[in-house]
Amino acid sequence: MKLGLAHLIDPRLLPLADETRAFYARRGTGRGPSDEQELRDVRAAAPALVPSDPPAVTERVMHAGREVPVRIQTPTSGAPRAVILEIHGGGFYLGPGSRDDLRNRALADALGVAVVSVDHRLAPEDPWPAAPDDVETAALWLAENAVGRFGTDRLLISGFSAGSTLAVTAPLRLRDRGIDAFTGAVLQFGTYDLSAQTPSGRLIADEWFLGAYARRAADRTDPDISPIFADLTGMPPTLLIVGAEDILLHDNLAMAGRLSAARVDVDLRVYPAAPHGFTGHATSMARAALDDLEKWIRDRLADRDRPGNPRPRRAGTPARAAGPADPQPPW
């Protein structure tokens, strides 16, 4: 077996690399705020959002006394084939979820699915564990109510950047409750080490957002904060998307390896010349990645349609024991 970065890149993507490099040479790369005042300035300077058509339905959902706001997009034609629980990016400190309305509307219509976006609480006002608590609440609500609300029990989870961190911790929290609700996870360039222990973790060790989000944690290697250290047994089949120029590339490669070692069905896609957050930008490379993402989800739904394939367990049913957008900050 040969294993190197070149072997992880689909040759069909190589002709898109020059355009991608030129785009980022013009655009430059971003960096997150260095203190709370700078964060307030970044939030205040955020451009006005363009609403989707039709617009998202906003509501608050509840489970076990906890409540969280969500934004729901359903396909404009036909009943949803599945529901995607979507967690937005933004370094755990930027929102709102409406930043992803256009992207989620396009996904809902392209795939014929409902997209439920979690407007989780943000740091530094609400540090860990507020955000994973909110995502867990939405996931538990979906596990119990998807059939009645959307007419389907097919659930997937998807995260963008920091949202991918939460898209790992939520299924693991449900697993620990004995709930196996998700049939797939889509993780775009996640932040998997906030403890500065891994190579990528050390590269972002001086970022202000780490302390803003994890300041209540006695140990930032806690898997609920840094899921690179988690027991990943029982994660659903997972697609990882990352750019070859992403500062977090090494952690995404490590996460793919750890998922594989936990016997998770993992599909790693590396995109040449692409930095962090690239799928939120207007390049041919981003379109190729989004096409791959949509095809992967379609294939997951088609697998579920084949006779004899098991359906996920509902909330409260014991899980089987495991066998042996712009501008985007750099996370």
C-alpha positions in Angstrom: 0.0 0.0 0.0 1.2 3.5 -0.8 0.0 6.3 1.4 0.9 9.9 0.7 -1.0 13.2 0.2 -0.8 12.7 -3.6 -2.5 9.4 -3.3 -5.4 11.0 -1.3 -6.2 13.5 -4.1 -8.5 12.6 -6.9 -6.6 13.3 -10.2 -9.8 14.9 -11.7 -9.3 17.8 -9.2 -5.8 18.7 -10.3 -6.9 20.9 -13.3 -8.8 23.1 -10.8 -5.8 23.8 -8.6 -4.4 26.8 -10.5 -7.8 28.6 -10.4 -8.0 27.9 -6.7 -4.5 29.2 -6.0 -5.3 32.4 -8.0 -8.5 32.9 -6.1 -6.8 32.8 -2.7 -3.9 34.9 -3.9 -6.4 37.7 -4.6 -8.6 37.0 -1.6 -5.9 36.4 1.1 -6.5 34.4 4.2 -8.3 35.4 7.4 -7.6 35.2 11.1 -9.8 35.2 14.1 -10.2 38.0 16.7 -7.5 38.4 19.2 -9.7 39.7 22.0 -13.4 40.3 23.0 -13.4 43.8 21.6 -12.2 42.6 18.2 -14.8 39.9 18.3 -17.5 42.6 18.8 -16.1 44.5 15.9 -16.2 41.4 13.7 -19.8 40.7 14.6 -20.8 44.3 14.0 -19.1 44.4 10.6 -20.8 41.2 9.4 -22.6 41.8 6.1 -26.4 41.7 5.9 -27.7 38.3 5.2 -29.6 37.4 2.1 -32.7 35.3 3.0 -33.4 32.0 1.3 -36.5 31.5 -0.8 -38.5 30.1 0.6 -37.2 31.3 4.0 -36.3 29.0 6.9 -38.9 28.2 9.5 -37.6 29.2 12.9 -38.7 27.5 16.1 -37.5 26.3 19.5 -37.3 22.6 20.1 -37.1 20.9 23.5 -35.8 17.7 25.1 -35.7 16.9 28.8 -36.3 20.5 29.8 -33.6 21.9 27.6 -34.6 24.2 24.7 -32.6 25.3 21.6 -33.6 27.4 18.6 -33.4 25.8 15.1 -33.9 26.8 11.6 -35.7 24.4 9.3 -35.6 24.1 5.6 -37.7 21.5 3.8 -37.7 20.7 0.1 -39.9 22.8 -2.1 -41.3 19.7 -3.8 -42.2 16.4 -2.2 -41.8 15.0 1.3 -38.3 14.9 2.8 -36.3 11.7 2.1 -34.2 12.3 5.2 -33.3 15.0 7.8 -29.8 16.5 8.1 -28.9 18.1 11.4 -26.6 20.9 10.4 -24.1 22.7 12.7 -22.7 26.0 11.4 -19.1 27.1 11.6 -17.5 30.2 13.1 -15.0 29.2 15.7 -17.7 28.6 18.3 -18.1 32.4 18.6 -19.7 33.5 15.3 -23.3 33.0 14.2 -26.2 33.1 13.7 -27.3 29.9 11.9 -29.0 32.1 9.3 -25.6 32.6 7.7 -26.1 29.2 6.2 -29.7 29.6 5.0 -28.8 29.8 1.3 -26.5 26.8 1.5 -29.0 24.8 3.4 -31.9 25.7 1.1 -29.8 24.6 -1.9 -29.0 21.3 -0.1 -32.7 20.7 0.8 -33.8 21.1 -2.8 -30.9 19.3 -4.4 -31.3 16.2 -2.2 -35.0 16.3 -1.3 -34.2 16.5 2.4 -35.1 18.6 5.4 -32.2 20.6 7.0 -32.4 21.4 10.6 -29.7 24.0 11.5 -28.9 24.5 15.2 -28.5 28.1 16.5 -26.4 27.0 19.4 -25.1 29.4 22.0 -21.8 31.1 21.4 -18.6 31.8 23.3 -17.4 33.8 25.1 -20.8 34.6 26.5 -21.7 30.9 26.7 -18.5 28.7 26.7 -18.3 24.9 26.6 -20.4 22.9 27.3 -23.2 25.2 26.1 -22.7 24.5 22.4 -22.5 20.7 22.6 -25.4 20.7 25.0 -27.5 22.6 22.5 -26.6 20.3 19.6 -27.3 17.2 21.8 -30.7 18.7 22.6 -31.5 19.1 18.9 -30.2 15.7 18.1 -32.3 14.1 20.9 -35.4 16.0 19.7 -34.9 14.8 16.2 -34.3 11.2 17.2 -37.7 11.2 19.0 -39.7 13.4 16.6 -38.4 13.1 13.1 -41.0 10.6 12.0 -43.9 12.6 13.3 -42.5 15.9 12.1 -40.9 15.0 8.8 -42.2 11.6 8.0 -38.8 9.9 8.0 -36.4 8.4 10.6 -33.4 8.8 8.3 -31.1 11.2 10.1 -27.6 12.5 9.1 -25.5 15.1 10.8 -23.2 17.7 9.1 -20.8 20.2 10.4 -18.7 23.1 8.9 -15.4 23.9 10.6 -16.1 24.2 14.3 -19.5 22.8 13.6 -17.7 19.5 12.6 -16.3 19.3 16.2 -19.9 19.4 17.5 -21.0 17.0 14.7 -18.6 14.4 16.2 -19.5 15.0 19.9 -23.2 14.8 19.4 -23.4 11.2 18.0 -20.9 10.1 20.7 -23.1 11.7 23.4 -26.1 9.9 22.0 -24.1 6.6 21.8 -23.4 6.9 25.4 -27.1 7.2 26.1 -27.6 3.9 24.1 -29.1 5.8 21.0 -27.9 5.1 17.5 -29.8 7.7 15.5 -27.6 8.8 12.6 -26.9 7.0 9.4 -24.1 9.3 8.3 -21.9 12.2 9.3 -20.4 14.8 7.0 -17.4 16.7 8.5 -15.9 19.6 6.7 -12.4 20.6 7.9 -13.1 20.1 11.6 -11.2 21.4 14.6 -10.5 18.2 16.5 -7.8 19.3 19.0 -8.3 22.3 21.2 -5.5 21.3 23.6 -2.4 22.1 21.5 -1.3 18.4 21.8 -1.5 17.4 18.1 0.5 19.0 15.2 -2.5 21.0 14.0 -3.5 21.8 17.5 -0.1 23.3 18.2 -0.4 25.5 15.0 -3.5 27.2 16.4 -2.5 27.1 20.1 -2.3 31.0 20.3 -5.8 31.5 18.9 -8.0 33.5 21.2 -11.1 31.4 20.5 -9.6 28.4 22.3 -9.8 30.1 25.6 -13.1 31.8 24.8 -14.7 28.4 24.1 -12.9 26.0 26.5 -12.2 28.3 29.5 -14.3 26.3 31.9 -12.5 23.0 31.1 -9.9 21.7 33.5 -8.5 19.5 30.7 -8.8 20.5 27.1 -8.1 16.9 26.0 -11.6 16.1 27.3 -13.1 14.2 24.2 -16.2 16.4 24.5 -13.9 19.4 23.6 -11.2 17.7 21.5 -12.8 14.7 19.8 -9.5 13.5 18.4 -9.0 11.9 21.8 -12.5 10.3 21.9 -13.4 6.6 21.7 -15.0 6.8 18.2 -16.6 3.4 18.3 -20.2 3.6 17.0 -19.7 6.7 14.9 -21.9 6.5 11.8 -20.3 6.2 8.3 -18.4 9.5 7.9 -17.3 11.7 5.0 -14.4 14.0 5.8 -13.7 16.9 3.4 -10.5 19.0 3.9 -8.2 21.1 1.7 -4.6 20.3 1.2 -3.6 23.8 2.3 -5.8 23.8 5.4 -4.0 24.5 8.7 -6.0 21.7 10.2 -5.1 19.1 7.5 -3.0 16.9 9.8 -5.8 16.7 12.4 -8.3 15.7 9.7 -5.9 13.0 8.4 -5.5 11.8 12.0 -9.3 11.8 12.6 -9.8 9.7 9.4 -7.2 7.2 10.8 -8.8 7.1 14.2 -12.3 6.5 12.7 -10.9 3.7 10.5 -9.2 2.1 13.5 -12.6 2.2 15.4 -14.0 0.3 12.4 -16.1 3.2 11.2 -16.8 3.4 7.4 -14.8 6.5 6.6 -14.4 8.4 3.3 -11.6 11.0 3.3 -11.5 13.6 0.5 -8.6 16.0 0.1 -8.8 18.9 -2.3 -5.6 20.4 -3.8 -4.7 24.0 -3.2 -7.7 24.5 -1.0 -7.4 26.3 2.5 -9.7 26.2 5.4 -13.3 27.0 4.8 -12.9 26.6 1.0 -16.4 25.1 0.4 -17.9 28.4 1.4 -16.2 30.3 -1.4 -17.0 30.7 -5.1 -14.4 28.4 -6.8 -14.7 25.4 -9.1 -12.9 23.4 -6.3 -15.6 24.3 -3.9 -18.3 23.2 -6.4 -16.5 19.9 -6.9 -16.4 19.3 -3.2 -20.0 20.1 -2.7 -20.9 17.9 -5.7 -19.0 15.1 -3.9 -20.8 15.8 -0.7 -24.2 15.6 -2.3 -23.3 12.4 -4.1 -22.1 10.8 -0.9 -25.4 11.7 0.9 -27.4 10.4 -2.1 -25.4 7.1 -1.9 -26.1 6.8 1.8 -29.8 7.3 1.2 -29.8 4.8 -1.7 -28.0 2.2 0.6 -30.8 2.6 3.1 -33.4 1.9 0.3 -31.9 -1.5 -0.6 -33.8 -4.5 0.8 -32.4 -6.0 3.9 -30.4 -2.9 5.1 -31.1 -2.2 8.8 -32.8 0.9 10.0 -31.3 3.0 12.8 -32.4 2.4 16.4 -34.9 4.9 17.8 -34.3 6.9 21.0 -34.3 4.9 24.1 -33.4 1.6 22.3 -30.1 0.0 23.4 -27.4 0.2 20.8 -25.6 -3.0 19.8 -22.3 -3.4 21.5 -19.4 -2.7 19.1 -17.4 -5.5 17.7 -13.6 -5.8 17.8 -19.2 31.8 3.6 -17.4 34.6 3.6 -15.3 35.8 5.2 -14.4 32.6 7.1 -12.0 32.5 10.0 -9.3 29.8 10.0 -11.3 27.3 12.0 
